Amino acid sequence: MQRVKTIFRIVFFVGLGLYFHYILPQHDVVKVTSTEIIRTDFSSFNRIFYAQADAGAAEQPTRDLRLINTQKQDTFLLGFVRRDSDSVMVYRNEDTGWIYPPYFKFDSADLQAEAANLARGDEWVVVTHYGWRVRWASIYPNAVAVRTVADPDVTIIPWFNIFFFIFLMAAILFVRAAWRQFRERSVDPILDAAGEQIDEVQASVAERRGRLRRWLDTWRSKK
């Protein structure tokens, strides 16, 4: 049983970590090389990795998808350390709307125009995005914003992610303390009272059994 609990906890925390890695904003230093619009037919598998249609448009099983093609500066250690090599990266450009993910993005057309303008030059830019790039499943990270930087060696500190995890830890500690206090004041007294009642019932049953046994013993002695 303990092994099952351990496996469940590992699966839960790995899943939670993957979810946060997907949904939280990430930052890439890139050069925009081109932009394009392709017609996309979503499958039942990759549909969950795309946002809904642009604000004001009807949701369809197939629709145009804006893409931003870039040359990305390679990194490791979650983007904190730059490498001397680069690779290509393709981002999608979709509205997220009011619901999910909570980026409240409604300016995909403006962002596409800004990216097309950047593709004419030779500037390095920081692309803020969420999501993953999975080539075999045609899944692209969604670009949320772009801004120009002086050089590719710029240090980007993910302030939002830092404050998010600080807030998350504080919320977990608060809920834990509130639950302990609630348990001490409400749950434990009820459990103690229930335990006492169970003990009283067991003692009463044992006493009745003892009386019955003594009564039977009196009959045996007469025989």
C-alpha positions in Angstrom: 0.0 0.0 0.0 2.8 2.4 0.8 4.4 1.7 -2.6 1.1 2.5 -4.3 0.9 5.8 -2.4 4.5 6.7 -3.4 3.8 5.9 -7.1 0.6 8.0 -7.0 2.5 11.0 -5.4 5.3 10.7 -8.0 2.8 10.6 -10.9 0.8 13.5 -9.4 3.8 15.8 -8.9 5.3 15.0 -12.3 2.0 15.7 -13.9 1.7 19.0 -12.0 5.2 20.0 -13.0 4.5 19.3 -16.6 1.3 21.3 -16.4 3.1 24.3 -14.9 5.9 24.0 -17.5 3.4 24.1 -20.3 1.1 26.9 -19.0 3.6 29.3 -17.4 5.3 32.0 -19.6 8.7 31.2 -21.0 11.1 33.6 -22.8 13.2 32.8 -25.9 15.8 35.1 -27.6 15.2 34.8 -31.3 15.5 36.5 -34.7 12.2 36.6 -36.6 12.9 35.2 -40.1 9.4 35.1 -41.6 5.7 34.8 -40.9 3.0 32.7 -42.6 -0.6 31.6 -42.4 -1.4 27.9 -42.9 -4.7 26.0 -43.1 -4.9 23.5 -40.2 -7.0 20.5 -39.6 -6.9 19.6 -35.9 -6.8 16.0 -34.8 -8.4 14.6 -31.6 -4.9 14.4 -30.1 -3.4 17.8 -30.8 -6.6 19.8 -30.6 -6.2 20.3 -26.8 -2.8 22.0 -27.4 -4.4 24.8 -29.3 -6.4 27.8 -28.1 -9.8 28.7 -29.3 -10.5 30.7 -32.5 -9.8 34.4 -32.5 -12.1 36.7 -30.5 -15.3 37.3 -32.5 -14.8 34.3 -34.8 -16.7 31.0 -34.7 -15.0 27.8 -33.7 -14.4 25.4 -36.6 -12.7 22.0 -36.9 -10.4 23.6 -39.5 -9.1 27.2 -39.6 -6.2 29.4 -40.5 -3.2 29.3 -38.2 -0.7 32.2 -37.9 2.9 31.1 -37.6 6.0 33.0 -36.6 9.3 31.4 -37.9 12.4 32.3 -36.0 16.1 31.5 -35.4 16.4 30.7 -31.7 19.4 31.1 -29.5 20.0 27.8 -27.8 20.0 27.6 -24.0 20.1 25.1 -21.2 19.3 25.1 -17.5 15.7 26.3 -18.2 17.0 29.2 -20.4 19.4 30.8 -17.9 22.6 29.8 -19.7 23.1 30.7 -23.3 24.9 28.5 -25.8 27.0 29.4 -28.8 24.6 27.5 -31.2 21.2 28.3 -32.5 18.3 26.4 -34.1 14.9 27.1 -35.7 11.7 27.6 -33.7 8.2 28.0 -35.0 5.5 29.7 -32.8 1.8 29.9 -33.4 0.0 33.1 -32.8 -3.5 32.6 -31.4 -5.9 34.6 -29.2 -6.4 33.0 -25.8 -9.6 35.0 -25.0 -11.1 35.4 -21.5 -11.0 31.8 -20.3 -8.1 29.5 -20.8 -5.1 29.9 -20.7 -5.5 33.1 -18.7 -3.3 35.3 -20.8 -6.2 37.5 -22.0 -4.6 37.8 -25.5 -6.8 39.4 -28.1 -4.1 41.0 -30.4 -2.9 38.1 -32.5 -3.3 40.2 -35.7 -1.3 43.1 -34.3 1.4 40.7 -33.1 1.6 39.1 -36.5 2.1 42.5 -38.1 4.8 43.3 -35.6 6.5 40.0 -36.2 6.3 40.6 -40.0 7.9 44.0 -39.5 10.7 42.5 -37.4 11.4 39.8 -40.1 12.6 42.6 -42.4 15.4 43.6 -40.1 18.2 41.8 -38.2 17.2 42.5 -34.6 17.2 40.1 -31.7 13.9 39.9 -29.9 12.5 38.2 -26.8 9.4 36.1 -27.5 7.2 35.4 -24.5 5.2 32.3 -25.0 3.7 29.2 -23.4 3.4 25.6 -24.6 5.7 23.1 -26.2 7.0 22.4 -29.7 6.3 18.8 -30.6 7.2 18.3 -34.2 5.7 14.8 -34.8 2.3 16.0 -33.6 2.4 19.5 -35.2 2.2 21.3 -31.9 3.6 24.8 -31.5 4.1 27.1 -28.5 1.8 30.1 -28.6 3.6 33.5 -28.8 2.1 36.0 -26.4 4.4 39.1 -26.9 7.6 40.1 -28.6 10.1 42.9 -27.6 13.4 43.9 -29.1 16.7 43.5 -27.2 20.2 44.9 -27.7 22.0 41.5 -28.1 21.3 37.8 -27.7 23.3 37.6 -24.4 20.6 39.5 -22.5 19.7 38.0 -19.1 16.0 37.4 -18.7 14.6 36.9 -15.2 11.2 35.2 -15.1 9.7 37.4 -12.5 6.1 36.3 -13.0 7.1 32.6 -12.5 9.1 33.5 -9.4 6.2 35.4 -7.8 3.7 32.7 -8.9 5.6 30.0 -7.1 6.1 32.2 -4.0 2.3 32.8 -4.0 1.6 29.1 -4.6 3.8 28.1 -1.6 2.3 30.7 0.6 -1.2 29.6 -0.4 -0.3 25.9 0.3 1.1 26.8 3.7 -2.0 28.9 4.5 -4.4 26.1 3.5 -2.4 23.6 5.4 -2.4 25.7 8.6 -6.1 26.4 8.2 -6.8 22.7 7.8 -4.8 21.8 10.9 -6.6 24.4 12.9 -10.0 23.2 11.6 -9.0 19.7 12.3 -8.0 20.4 15.9 -11.1 22.4 16.6 -13.8 20.4 14.7 -12.6 17.1 13.3 -10.5 15.7 16.2 -13.2 16.3 18.9 -15.7 14.5 16.8 -13.3 11.6 16.2 -12.5 11.5 19.9 -16.2 11.5 20.8 -16.9 8.8 18.3 -13.9 6.7 19.6 -15.3 7.1 23.2 -18.7 6.0 22.1 -17.2 3.0 20.3 -15.2 2.1 23.4 -18.4 2.4 25.5 -20.3 0.2 23.1 -17.6 -2.4 23.1 -17.4 -2.3 26.9 -21.2 -2.7 27.1 -21.1 -5.7 24.7 -18.2 -7.3 26.7 -20.1 -6.8 29.9 -23.3 -8.4 28.5 -21.2 -11.3 27.1 -19.7 -11.8 30.6 -23.2 -11.9 32.2 -24.4 -14.4 29.7 -21.4 -16.5 30.2 -21.8 -16.4 34.0 -25.4 -17.3 33.6 -24.5 -20.3 31.5 -21.9 -21.3 34.0 -24.6 -21.4 36.7 -26.6 -23.9 34.7 -23.5 -26.0 34.0 -22.7 -26.2 37.7 -26.2 -27.5 38.5 -25.8 -30.3 36.0 
